[in-house]
Amino acid sequence: MSRGMIKWAPFASLKEQAIFLNKMQQENKKVDKPILSEDQMEEMNYILVNYKGERLNIVYFDKGYLREVEGIIKRIDPYTRTILINGKKILINDLMQITYL
């Protein structure tokens, strides 16, 4: 008489453990939002005000992680204070760095 899948039953908890450990590692990689200096904010503001369709590299803060996106800004909305680039909507308050490519 074969045990079939029953013999693998004790290892089912290892998958859950691996998922939990992976989630904990991701939580440990989170960082606090960096505080920008006045000069950094003025430099980003200057780039956005004088933007003429150049390709940019944008670093922004997203739920504990610093993310990076490259591309051409499709829209800058001063009312909602957002930037639309490559289909991503980024809050201006979450911007950390903007550089020309």
PyRosetta script that sets phi, psi and omega in degrees:
from pyrosetta import init, pose_from_sequence

init()
pose = pose_from_sequence("MSRGMIKWAPFASLKEQAIFLNKMQQENKKVDKPILSEDQMEEMNYILVNYKGERLNIVYFDKGYLREVEGIIKRIDPYTRTILINGKKILINDLMQITYL")
pose.set_psi(1, 125.6)
pose.set_omega(1, -177.2)
pose.set_phi(2, -89.2)
pose.set_psi(2, 143.0)
pose.set_omega(2, 178.3)
pose.set_phi(3, -83.0)
pose.set_psi(3, -16.5)
pose.set_omega(3, 178.2)
pose.set_phi(4, 60.8)
pose.set_psi(4, -129.0)
pose.set_omega(4, -177.2)
pose.set_phi(5, -78.8)
pose.set_psi(5, -11.3)
pose.set_omega(5, -178.9)
pose.set_phi(6, -61.1)
pose.set_psi(6, -35.5)
pose.set_omega(6, -177.9)
pose.set_phi(7, -64.2)
pose.set_psi(7, -20.4)
pose.set_omega(7, 179.3)
pose.set_phi(8, -94.8)
pose.set_psi(8, -4.5)
pose.set_omega(8, -176.6)
pose.set_phi(9, -55.2)
pose.set_psi(9, -42.1)
pose.set_omega(9, -178.7)
pose.set_phi(10, -63.2)
pose.set_psi(10, -23.1)
pose.set_omega(10, -177.8)
pose.set_phi(11, -84.2)
pose.set_psi(11, -6.9)
pose.set_omega(11, 178.5)
pose.set_phi(12, -62.1)
pose.set_psi(12, -32.6)
pose.set_omega(12, -179.7)
pose.set_phi(13, -70.4)
pose.set_psi(13, -24.2)
pose.set_omega(13, 179.1)
pose.set_phi(14, -66.1)
pose.set_psi(14, -34.3)
pose.set_omega(14, 176.9)
pose.set_phi(15, -62.9)
pose.set_psi(15, -45.5)
pose.set_omega(15, 179.5)
pose.set_phi(16, -64.0)
pose.set_psi(16, -38.3)
pose.set_omega(16, 178.2)
pose.set_phi(17, -65.0)
pose.set_psi(17, -42.1)
pose.set_omega(17, 179.3)
pose.set_phi(18, -63.2)
pose.set_psi(18, -40.5)
pose.set_omega(18, 178.1)
pose.set_phi(19, -64.3)
pose.set_psi(19, -43.2)
pose.set_omega(19, 179.4)
pose.set_phi(20, -63.5)
pose.set_psi(20, -43.9)
pose.set_omega(20, 179.7)
pose.set_phi(21, -64.3)
pose.set_psi(21, -40.1)
pose.set_omega(21, 177.6)
pose.set_phi(22, -63.0)
pose.set_psi(22, -41.0)
pose.set_omega(22, 178.7)
pose.set_phi(23, -64.8)
pose.set_psi(23, -40.0)
pose.set_omega(23, 178.6)
pose.set_phi(24, -65.2)
pose.set_psi(24, -39.1)
pose.set_omega(24, 177.4)
pose.set_phi(25, -62.9)
pose.set_psi(25, -40.6)
pose.set_omega(25, 178.5)
pose.set_phi(26, -65.3)
pose.set_psi(26, -39.4)
pose.set_omega(26, 178.2)
pose.set_phi(27, -63.8)
pose.set_psi(27, -35.4)
pose.set_omega(27, -179.7)
pose.set_phi(28, -71.0)
pose.set_psi(28, -21.4)
pose.set_omega(28, 179.6)
pose.set_phi(29, -81.6)
pose.set_psi(29, -10.2)
pose.set_omega(29, -179.5)
pose.set_phi(30, -67.0)
pose.set_psi(30, 148.2)
pose.set_omega(30, 179.5)
pose.set_phi(31, -126.8)
pose.set_psi(31, 159.8)
pose.set_omega(31, 173.3)
pose.set_phi(32, -76.1)
pose.set_psi(32, 154.0)
pose.set_omega(32, -180.0)
pose.set_phi(33, -67.3)
pose.set_psi(33, 123.9)
pose.set_omega(33, 178.6)
pose.set_phi(34, -65.9)
pose.set_psi(34, 148.5)
pose.set_omega(34, 177.3)
pose.set_phi(35, -96.2)
pose.set_psi(35, 125.9)
pose.set_omega(35, -177.8)
pose.set_phi(36, -90.8)
pose.set_psi(36, 149.1)
pose.set_omega(36, 175.7)
pose.set_phi(37, -81.0)
pose.set_psi(37, 166.2)
pose.set_omega(37, 177.9)
pose.set_phi(38, -60.4)
pose.set_psi(38, -39.7)
pose.set_omega(38, 179.9)
pose.set_phi(39, -61.7)
pose.set_psi(39, -42.8)
pose.set_omega(39, 179.9)
pose.set_phi(40, -64.1)
pose.set_psi(40, -42.5)
pose.set_omega(40, 179.8)
pose.set_phi(41, -66.6)
pose.set_psi(41, -39.5)
pose.set_omega(41, 178.2)
pose.set_phi(42, -65.7)
pose.set_psi(42, -38.7)
pose.set_omega(42, 178.8)
pose.set_phi(43, -64.0)
pose.set_psi(43, -43.5)
pose.set_omega(43, 177.9)
pose.set_phi(44, -65.6)
pose.set_psi(44, -40.4)
pose.set_omega(44, 178.0)
pose.set_phi(45, -62.1)
pose.set_psi(45, -41.8)
pose.set_omega(45, 179.1)
pose.set_phi(46, -61.3)
pose.set_psi(46, -43.7)
pose.set_omega(46, 179.7)
pose.set_phi(47, -63.4)
pose.set_psi(47, -43.4)
pose.set_omega(47, -178.0)
pose.set_phi(48, -69.7)
pose.set_psi(48, -39.0)
pose.set_omega(48, -179.6)
pose.set_phi(49, -67.7)
pose.set_psi(49, -38.5)
pose.set_omega(49, -177.3)
pose.set_phi(50, -99.7)
pose.set_psi(50, 22.5)
pose.set_omega(50, -177.1)
pose.set_phi(51, -70.1)
pose.set_psi(51, 129.4)
pose.set_omega(51, -177.6)
pose.set_phi(52, -126.2)
pose.set_psi(52, 26.6)
pose.set_omega(52, 176.7)
pose.set_phi(53, 93.7)
pose.set_psi(53, 16.4)
pose.set_omega(53, 178.3)
pose.set_phi(54, -74.6)
pose.set_psi(54, 160.7)
pose.set_omega(54, 176.6)
pose.set_phi(55, -80.7)
pose.set_psi(55, 131.0)
pose.set_omega(55, -175.4)
pose.set_phi(56, -124.4)
pose.set_psi(56, 156.8)
pose.set_omega(56, 169.0)
pose.set_phi(57, -112.6)
pose.set_psi(57, 122.2)
pose.set_omega(57, -177.1)
pose.set_phi(58, -118.7)
pose.set_psi(58, 127.9)
pose.set_omega(58, 173.1)
pose.set_phi(59, -106.2)
pose.set_psi(59, 127.9)
pose.set_omega(59, -178.1)
pose.set_phi(60, -137.7)
pose.set_psi(60, 159.9)
pose.set_omega(60, -178.8)
pose.set_phi(61, -94.2)
pose.set_psi(61, 129.0)
pose.set_omega(61, -178.2)
pose.set_phi(62, -139.1)
pose.set_psi(62, 100.8)
pose.set_omega(62, 174.2)
pose.set_phi(63, 51.3)
pose.set_psi(63, 46.1)
pose.set_omega(63, 176.2)
pose.set_phi(64, 97.1)
pose.set_psi(64, -2.8)
pose.set_omega(64, -178.9)
pose.set_phi(65, -124.5)
pose.set_psi(65, 149.1)
pose.set_omega(65, 171.8)
pose.set_phi(66, -94.2)
pose.set_psi(66, 117.8)
pose.set_omega(66, -178.9)
pose.set_phi(67, -107.6)
pose.set_psi(67, 160.5)
pose.set_omega(67, -178.1)
pose.set_phi(68, -134.6)
pose.set_psi(68, 138.8)
pose.set_omega(68, 178.2)
pose.set_phi(69, -141.1)
pose.set_psi(69, 141.0)
pose.set_omega(69, 177.0)
pose.set_phi(70, -116.3)
pose.set_psi(70, 145.3)
pose.set_omega(70, 176.5)
pose.set_phi(71, 156.5)
pose.set_psi(71, -167.8)
pose.set_omega(71, 179.2)
pose.set_phi(72, -107.6)
pose.set_psi(72, 130.4)
pose.set_omega(72, -179.3)
pose.set_phi(73, -67.8)
pose.set_psi(73, 127.6)
pose.set_omega(73, 178.5)
pose.set_phi(74, -85.3)
pose.set_psi(74, -35.2)
pose.set_omega(74, -176.7)
pose.set_phi(75, -157.4)
pose.set_psi(75, 139.4)
pose.set_omega(75, 171.4)
pose.set_phi(76, -116.5)
pose.set_psi(76, 114.8)
pose.set_omega(76, -177.5)
pose.set_phi(77, -104.8)
pose.set_psi(77, 106.3)
pose.set_omega(77, -177.8)
pose.set_phi(78, -71.1)
pose.set_psi(78, -21.0)
pose.set_omega(78, -177.5)
pose.set_phi(79, -77.6)
pose.set_psi(79, -45.1)
pose.set_omega(79, 177.7)
pose.set_phi(80, -91.9)
pose.set_psi(80, -3.3)
pose.set_omega(80, -179.5)
pose.set_phi(81, 54.3)
pose.set_psi(81, 51.0)
pose.set_omega(81, 178.8)
pose.set_phi(82, -128.6)
pose.set_psi(82, 159.3)
pose.set_omega(82, 175.0)
pose.set_phi(83, -123.0)
pose.set_psi(83, 134.9)
pose.set_omega(83, 177.0)
pose.set_phi(84, -107.6)
pose.set_psi(84, 116.2)
pose.set_omega(84, -179.6)
pose.set_phi(85, -142.2)
pose.set_psi(85, 127.8)
pose.set_omega(85, -179.4)
pose.set_phi(86, 50.9)
pose.set_psi(86, 38.7)
pose.set_omega(86, 178.2)
pose.set_phi(87, 78.1)
pose.set_psi(87, 1.6)
pose.set_omega(87, 178.7)
pose.set_phi(88, -102.2)
pose.set_psi(88, 136.6)
pose.set_omega(88, 175.9)
pose.set_phi(89, -102.0)
pose.set_psi(89, 116.9)
pose.set_omega(89, -176.6)
pose.set_phi(90, -116.3)
pose.set_psi(90, 128.8)
pose.set_omega(90, 175.6)
pose.set_phi(91, -70.4)
pose.set_psi(91, 138.5)
pose.set_omega(91, -180.0)
pose.set_phi(92, -61.4)
pose.set_psi(92, -33.1)
pose.set_omega(92, 178.5)
pose.set_phi(93, -66.9)
pose.set_psi(93, -19.7)
pose.set_omega(93, -179.3)
pose.set_phi(94, -91.4)
pose.set_psi(94, -3.5)
pose.set_omega(94, 179.8)
pose.set_phi(95, -68.3)
pose.set_psi(95, 135.6)
pose.set_omega(95, 178.4)
pose.set_phi(96, -113.2)
pose.set_psi(96, -34.4)
pose.set_omega(96, -178.1)
pose.set_phi(97, -160.4)
pose.set_psi(97, 140.3)
pose.set_omega(97, 175.2)
pose.set_phi(98, -130.6)
pose.set_psi(98, 127.6)
pose.set_omega(98, 177.2)
pose.set_phi(99, -135.6)
pose.set_psi(99, 149.6)
pose.set_omega(99, 174.7)
pose.set_phi(100, -77.1)
pose.set_psi(100, 146.5)
pose.set_omega(100, 175.7)
pose.set_phi(101, -98.2)
pose.dump_pdb("model.pdb")
